[in-house]
Amino acid sequence: METLPLELLGAIALELPIADLRRFRLLSRRYADAGFPALVRELTFLNTLDTADALQTLSQSPYGSLGAARHLTIYDGTWPMAASQEEWARHFLFLSSRTRCNPIATQLAYHRYKQFFRREAFRTFETDVQLFRTVLAHFPCLRELTISHVHTWRMRYLDHAHFRNLTNRIWVIPSFESFLANAMSRLLPVLGTCLRLQRLNVDGLLDTRDLEPGRYRYKTIRNLCLNAVLAGEGLNDSIANFLGAFPRLTTLTIRTFPRGPINHQPLPLQQMRWPDLQFCDIISAWVPEDELFGFTEHHHPLVCLTLKQVTLTSGSWKSFFSRVRGLKPRPNIVCEGILPRRDSDDVKSQRLLDWFLTDTERPWPFSDANDDSPTFSLSH
């Protein structure tokens, strides 16, 4: 196989699992060169200065360029602060199993903990913006960017060397509070430098009041996935302002995280407009019927609207779907969490809904035995 061209070896490397890819690159220098683009196609970055140093070292690899990277995941976390060794050892995020180690190891871990915080303490908004600018500059061909809170790793062990090494060195784990606005506010000013970026995933709780996109418009991003947007009283304008920074979306997935009274939690559907939107998923949201229909009606290119665990704050589903089936063209509606009857499942419910939407003469199929109140629901 030494006579195979590098392009073919690279194509083979792209099909290998990561463990096999590592062995593949050990065969020879040619294999190492051919396998490097596949190795860095998807990378993760822990938002610490130590990881930034490691990334700088990786970018100087003699085997290839990070220009082959297509998907970067940035993990952000809030680490507990302790004023003394006693406070550090008593903190609820302290890895208590390490206390079985000898006192010398404990003292060394606390010393490393202080070193880590001493260096991180010098970070400011301006230096963080520059840090993200430098990080993203390493990936000129980036197509997808994910920003996530590091605490999601606490439920399972992930093989991420920098996170594992850091927790092993300082004996504490990040906070469980998954707010990402702090990291997002530093990322937004430089997000536009990724000229080929098409997809942005925000995997963590996002309070849009702390974000000010301002004049920034990210026209290359066509796919936006927001895992948990804080929704509640006084948040509608900030949510709409943030979403407005992405004017060319073709795909949107948005899940809300409720805050305050139910009647103050709806998404600002009236302010959400994308001329190219084709696919939209709305998850765990409270919405008025009129606003949901207006959103559906105004997005003429809309091909598919997915509603999952959605509850109407006013109106009815019978009225909403009766109005939707009169639209020309009409988007496909996919529903999850449908509970029309105790003896029915979601697949049957979806089929009944499709028949109702395609036949203007068909009566509304979801009602209880007494026919006095609808039992059709899009929420668990």
C-alpha positions as CSV (number, residue, x, y, z in Angstrom):
1,M,0.0,0.0,0.0
2,E,3.0,2.3,0.1
3,T,2.5,2.9,-3.6
4,L,-1.1,4.2,-3.1
5,P,-1.5,8.0,-3.7
6,L,-1.9,10.2,-0.7
7,E,-5.4,11.2,-1.8
8,L,-6.6,7.5,-1.7
9,L,-4.9,6.9,1.7
10,G,-6.6,10.0,3.0
11,A,-10.0,8.7,1.8
12,I,-9.3,5.4,3.6
13,A,-8.4,7.3,6.7
14,L,-11.7,9.2,6.7
15,E,-13.6,5.9,7.0
16,L,-11.6,4.5,10.0
17,P,-12.7,4.7,13.7
18,I,-10.5,7.0,15.8
19,A,-8.7,4.0,17.4
20,D,-7.9,2.4,14.1
21,L,-6.9,5.8,12.6
22,R,-4.3,6.3,15.4
23,R,-2.8,2.9,14.5
24,F,-3.0,3.7,10.8
25,R,-0.9,6.8,11.3
26,L,1.8,4.8,13.0
27,L,2.6,2.7,9.9
28,S,4.8,5.2,8.3
29,R,5.4,8.9,7.7
30,R,3.3,8.8,4.5
31,Y,0.4,7.3,6.5
32,A,0.8,9.9,9.2
33,D,0.6,12.7,6.6
34,A,-2.4,11.1,4.9
35,G,-4.2,10.5,8.2
36,F,-3.7,13.9,9.8
37,P,-6.7,15.6,8.1
38,A,-9.0,12.8,9.2
39,L,-7.6,13.1,12.7
40,V,-8.4,16.8,13.0
41,R,-11.7,16.8,11.1
42,E,-13.6,17.1,14.4
43,L,-11.8,18.8,17.3
44,T,-12.7,19.9,20.8
45,F,-11.3,22.9,22.7
46,L,-11.6,23.3,26.5
47,N,-11.8,27.0,27.2
48,T,-8.7,27.3,29.3
49,L,-5.4,29.0,28.6
50,D,-3.5,25.7,29.0
51,T,-5.6,24.2,26.2
52,A,-5.0,27.3,24.1
53,D,-1.3,26.6,24.4
54,A,-1.8,23.0,23.4
55,L,-3.8,24.1,20.3
56,Q,-0.9,26.4,19.4
57,T,1.5,23.4,19.6
58,L,-0.9,21.2,17.5
59,S,-1.1,23.9,14.8
60,Q,2.6,23.7,14.3
61,S,2.5,19.9,13.6
62,P,4.8,18.9,10.8
63,Y,2.2,16.3,9.6
64,G,-0.4,18.7,8.3
65,S,-2.6,21.8,8.7
66,L,-5.6,22.4,10.9
67,G,-7.2,23.7,7.7
68,A,-8.7,20.2,7.4
69,A,-10.9,20.7,10.5
70,R,-14.6,21.0,9.7
71,H,-16.3,20.8,13.2
72,L,-15.0,22.5,16.4
73,T,-16.6,22.1,19.8
74,I,-15.7,24.7,22.4
75,Y,-16.4,23.5,26.0
76,D,-16.8,26.2,28.6
77,G,-17.0,25.8,32.4
78,T,-17.1,27.7,35.6
79,W,-14.7,26.3,38.1
80,P,-15.1,26.7,41.9
81,M,-13.0,29.2,43.7
82,A,-11.6,28.5,47.2
83,A,-9.6,30.9,49.4
84,S,-7.8,28.2,51.3
85,Q,-6.9,24.5,51.1
86,E,-9.5,23.7,53.7
87,E,-12.2,25.4,51.7
88,W,-11.0,23.7,48.6
89,A,-11.2,20.2,50.2
90,R,-14.7,20.9,51.6
91,H,-16.2,22.2,48.4
92,F,-19.1,20.1,47.0
93,L,-17.4,20.0,43.6
94,F,-14.2,18.5,45.2
95,L,-13.4,15.0,44.1
96,S,-13.6,13.5,47.6
97,S,-12.3,10.1,46.5
98,R,-8.9,11.7,46.1
99,T,-8.6,12.3,49.9
100,R,-7.4,8.7,50.2
101,C,-4.2,9.9,48.7
102,N,-1.2,10.9,50.9
103,P,-0.9,14.4,52.2
104,I,1.9,15.2,49.8
105,A,-0.3,14.4,46.8
106,T,-3.1,16.5,48.4
107,Q,-0.7,19.5,48.9
108,L,0.5,19.1,45.3
109,A,-3.1,19.1,43.9
110,Y,-3.9,22.2,45.8
111,H,-0.8,23.9,44.6
112,R,-1.7,23.1,41.0
113,Y,-5.2,24.4,41.7
114,K,-3.9,27.7,42.8
115,Q,-1.6,27.9,39.8
116,F,-4.5,27.2,37.4
117,F,-6.6,30.0,39.0
118,R,-3.8,32.4,39.2
119,R,-3.3,32.2,35.4
120,E,-7.1,32.2,34.6
121,A,-7.6,35.2,36.8
122,F,-5.9,37.5,34.3
123,R,-8.5,36.9,31.7
124,T,-10.7,39.8,30.7
125,F,-13.4,40.4,28.1
126,E,-10.9,41.9,25.7
127,T,-8.3,39.1,26.2
128,D,-11.0,36.4,25.8
129,V,-12.2,38.0,22.5
130,Q,-8.6,37.9,21.3
131,L,-8.2,34.3,22.5
132,F,-11.3,33.2,20.5
133,R,-10.0,35.2,17.5
134,T,-6.7,33.3,17.7
135,V,-8.4,29.9,18.2
136,L,-10.8,30.4,15.2
137,A,-7.9,31.6,13.0
138,H,-6.5,28.1,13.2
139,F,-9.5,26.7,11.4
140,P,-10.0,28.6,8.1
141,C,-12.3,25.9,6.6
142,L,-14.6,25.4,9.6
143,R,-18.1,24.5,8.7
144,E,-19.7,23.7,12.1
145,L,-19.1,25.2,15.5
146,T,-20.6,23.9,18.8
147,I,-20.3,25.7,22.1
148,S,-21.3,23.6,25.1
149,H,-21.1,23.7,28.9
150,V,-18.5,21.3,30.2
151,H,-20.7,20.1,33.1
152,T,-22.6,17.9,30.6
153,W,-19.7,15.5,30.9
154,R,-20.5,14.7,34.6
155,M,-23.1,12.1,33.6
156,R,-20.7,10.0,31.6
157,Y,-17.0,9.6,31.1
158,L,-15.7,11.2,27.9
159,D,-12.2,10.6,26.6
160,H,-11.1,14.3,26.4
161,A,-7.5,14.5,27.5
162,H,-7.4,18.2,28.6
163,F,-10.5,17.9,30.7
164,R,-9.4,14.7,32.3
165,N,-5.9,15.9,32.9
166,L,-7.1,19.1,34.5
167,T,-9.5,17.5,36.9
168,N,-6.8,15.0,37.8
169,R,-4.4,17.8,38.6
170,I,-6.7,20.2,40.6
171,W,-9.2,17.6,42.0
172,V,-12.3,19.7,41.3
173,I,-15.0,19.6,38.6
174,P,-16.8,22.5,37.0
175,S,-20.1,24.0,38.3
176,F,-23.4,22.4,37.3
177,E,-24.8,25.8,36.2
178,S,-24.8,25.6,32.5
179,F,-25.2,29.3,31.4
180,L,-23.2,30.0,28.3
181,A,-23.9,33.7,27.8
182,N,-20.4,34.6,29.2
183,A,-18.6,32.6,26.6
184,M,-21.1,33.5,23.8
185,S,-20.6,37.2,24.5
186,R,-16.9,36.8,23.8
187,L,-17.4,34.6,20.8
188,L,-19.9,36.8,19.0
189,P,-17.5,39.6,18.1
190,V,-15.2,37.2,16.2
191,L,-17.8,34.7,14.9
192,G,-17.9,36.6,11.6
193,T,-14.2,35.8,10.9
194,C,-15.3,32.2,10.1
195,L,-16.1,32.9,6.5
196,R,-17.2,29.3,5.7
197,L,-19.1,28.6,8.9
198,Q,-22.6,27.3,8.1
199,R,-23.9,25.7,11.4
200,L,-23.8,27.0,15.0
201,N,-24.9,24.8,17.9
202,V,-25.4,26.2,21.4
203,D,-25.6,23.3,23.8
204,G,-26.3,24.9,27.1
205,L,-28.5,27.4,28.9
206,L,-28.5,30.8,27.1
207,D,-29.8,34.0,28.7
208,T,-30.0,36.3,25.7
209,R,-30.2,39.5,27.9
210,D,-26.4,39.2,28.4
211,L,-25.8,39.2,24.7
212,E,-25.6,42.2,22.4
213,P,-25.1,41.1,18.7
214,G,-25.5,44.8,17.8
215,R,-24.5,45.4,14.3
216,Y,-23.1,41.9,13.8
217,R,-24.9,39.8,11.2
218,Y,-23.8,36.3,10.5
219,K,-25.0,35.7,7.0
220,T,-22.9,32.6,6.3
221,I,-24.7,30.6,9.1
222,R,-27.6,28.8,7.6
223,N,-28.3,26.3,10.5
224,L,-28.8,27.3,14.1
225,C,-29.5,25.0,17.0
226,L,-30.3,26.4,20.4
227,N,-30.6,23.7,23.1
228,A,-32.0,25.8,25.9
229,V,-33.0,29.4,25.5
230,L,-34.2,31.1,28.7
231,A,-37.8,32.2,28.1
232,G,-39.9,34.4,30.4
233,E,-41.0,37.9,31.3
234,G,-38.9,40.6,29.8
235,L,-36.9,38.2,27.6
236,N,-38.8,38.4,24.3
237,D,-37.0,41.4,22.8
238,S,-33.5,40.1,23.7
239,I,-34.4,36.6,22.2
240,A,-35.6,38.3,19.0
241,N,-32.5,40.6,18.9
242,F,-30.2,37.6,19.2
243,L,-32.0,35.6,16.5
244,G,-32.0,38.6,14.2
245,A,-28.3,38.3,14.0
246,F,-28.7,35.3,11.8
247,P,-30.8,36.6,8.8
248,R,-30.1,33.8,6.3
249,L,-31.2,30.7,8.3
250,T,-32.6,27.8,6.4
251,T,-32.8,25.5,9.5
252,L,-33.7,26.5,13.1
253,T,-34.0,24.3,16.1
254,I,-35.0,26.1,19.3
255,R,-35.8,24.7,22.7
256,T,-36.9,26.9,25.5
257,F,-36.1,26.8,29.2
258,P,-39.0,28.2,31.2
259,R,-38.6,31.1,33.7
260,G,-41.5,32.6,35.6
261,P,-45.3,32.4,35.0
262,I,-46.4,30.4,32.0
263,N,-48.2,33.3,30.3
264,H,-44.8,35.2,30.2
265,Q,-42.9,32.3,28.5
266,P,-43.9,32.3,24.8
267,L,-41.3,32.7,22.1
268,P,-41.4,36.1,20.2
269,L,-42.8,34.4,17.1
270,Q,-44.2,37.6,15.7
271,Q,-40.6,39.1,15.6
272,M,-39.0,36.0,14.1
273,R,-38.6,36.3,10.3
274,W,-36.3,34.5,7.9
275,P,-37.0,34.6,4.1
276,D,-35.0,31.4,3.5
277,L,-36.3,29.3,6.4
278,Q,-37.2,25.8,5.3
279,F,-37.0,23.6,8.4
280,C,-38.0,24.7,11.9
281,D,-38.1,22.6,15.1
282,I,-39.9,24.2,18.2
283,I,-39.4,22.2,21.3
284,S,-40.7,22.5,24.9
285,A,-42.3,25.9,24.2
286,W,-45.5,27.8,25.2
287,V,-47.0,29.7,22.2
288,P,-50.3,31.4,21.4
289,E,-52.2,29.9,18.5
290,D,-52.4,33.1,16.5
291,E,-48.7,33.7,16.8
292,L,-47.8,30.1,15.8
293,F,-50.1,30.3,12.8
294,G,-48.7,33.7,11.8
295,F,-45.2,32.3,12.0
296,T,-46.2,29.4,9.8
297,E,-48.0,31.6,7.3
298,H,-45.3,34.2,6.9
299,H,-42.5,31.6,6.2
300,H,-43.6,30.6,2.7
301,P,-40.5,28.5,1.9
302,L,-41.1,26.5,5.0
303,V,-41.0,22.8,4.1
304,C,-41.3,21.2,7.5
305,L,-42.4,22.5,10.9
306,T,-41.7,20.1,13.9
307,L,-43.6,20.7,17.1
308,K,-42.4,18.7,20.1
309,Q,-43.8,19.2,23.6
310,V,-45.4,22.4,22.5
311,T,-48.4,23.9,24.5
312,L,-50.8,26.6,23.4
313,T,-51.3,29.5,25.8
314,S,-54.5,30.5,23.8
315,G,-56.6,29.1,21.1
316,S,-56.8,25.4,20.2
317,W,-55.0,22.8,18.2
318,K,-58.1,22.1,16.2
319,S,-58.3,25.7,15.1
320,F,-54.6,25.9,14.4
321,F,-54.5,22.9,12.1
322,S,-57.8,23.8,10.4
323,R,-56.1,27.1,9.5
324,V,-52.9,25.4,8.4
325,R,-54.5,23.1,6.0
326,G,-55.8,26.1,4.1
327,L,-52.3,27.4,3.4
328,K,-51.0,27.3,-0.2
329,P,-48.3,25.9,-0.1
330,R,-48.7,24.1,3.1
331,P,-45.6,22.9,5.1
332,N,-45.4,19.4,6.4
333,I,-46.2,19.3,10.1
334,V,-44.4,16.7,12.3
335,C,-45.5,16.4,15.9
336,E,-43.9,14.5,18.8
337,G,-45.5,14.0,22.2
338,I,-49.0,13.5,20.8
339,L,-51.5,12.0,23.2
340,P,-54.9,11.9,21.5
341,R,-56.2,8.8,23.1
342,R,-55.0,6.3,25.7
343,D,-55.2,3.4,23.1
344,S,-53.3,5.3,20.4
345,D,-49.6,5.9,19.7
346,D,-47.7,8.7,18.1
347,V,-47.3,7.0,14.8
348,K,-51.1,6.5,14.5
349,S,-51.7,10.1,15.7
350,Q,-49.3,11.5,13.1
351,R,-51.1,9.6,10.3
352,L,-54.5,10.9,11.5
353,L,-53.1,14.4,11.5
354,D,-51.7,14.0,8.0
355,W,-55.1,12.8,6.7
356,F,-56.8,15.8,8.3
357,L,-54.3,18.3,6.8
358,T,-54.6,16.8,3.3
359,D,-58.4,16.4,3.2
360,T,-60.4,19.6,3.8
361,E,-63.6,17.6,4.3
362,R,-62.2,15.4,6.9
363,P,-63.4,16.2,10.5
364,W,-61.1,16.8,13.4
365,P,-60.1,13.3,14.5
366,F,-59.0,14.0,18.1
367,S,-61.7,14.3,20.7
368,D,-62.7,12.5,23.9
369,A,-65.6,10.0,24.2
370,N,-68.1,12.7,25.2
371,D,-66.9,15.0,22.4
372,D,-66.9,17.9,24.7
373,S,-63.2,18.7,25.1
374,P,-60.2,18.0,22.8
375,T,-57.7,15.5,24.1
376,F,-55.3,16.1,21.3
377,S,-52.1,17.5,22.9
378,L,-48.5,18.2,21.8
379,S,-47.2,18.1,25.3
380,H,-46.5,15.3,27.8
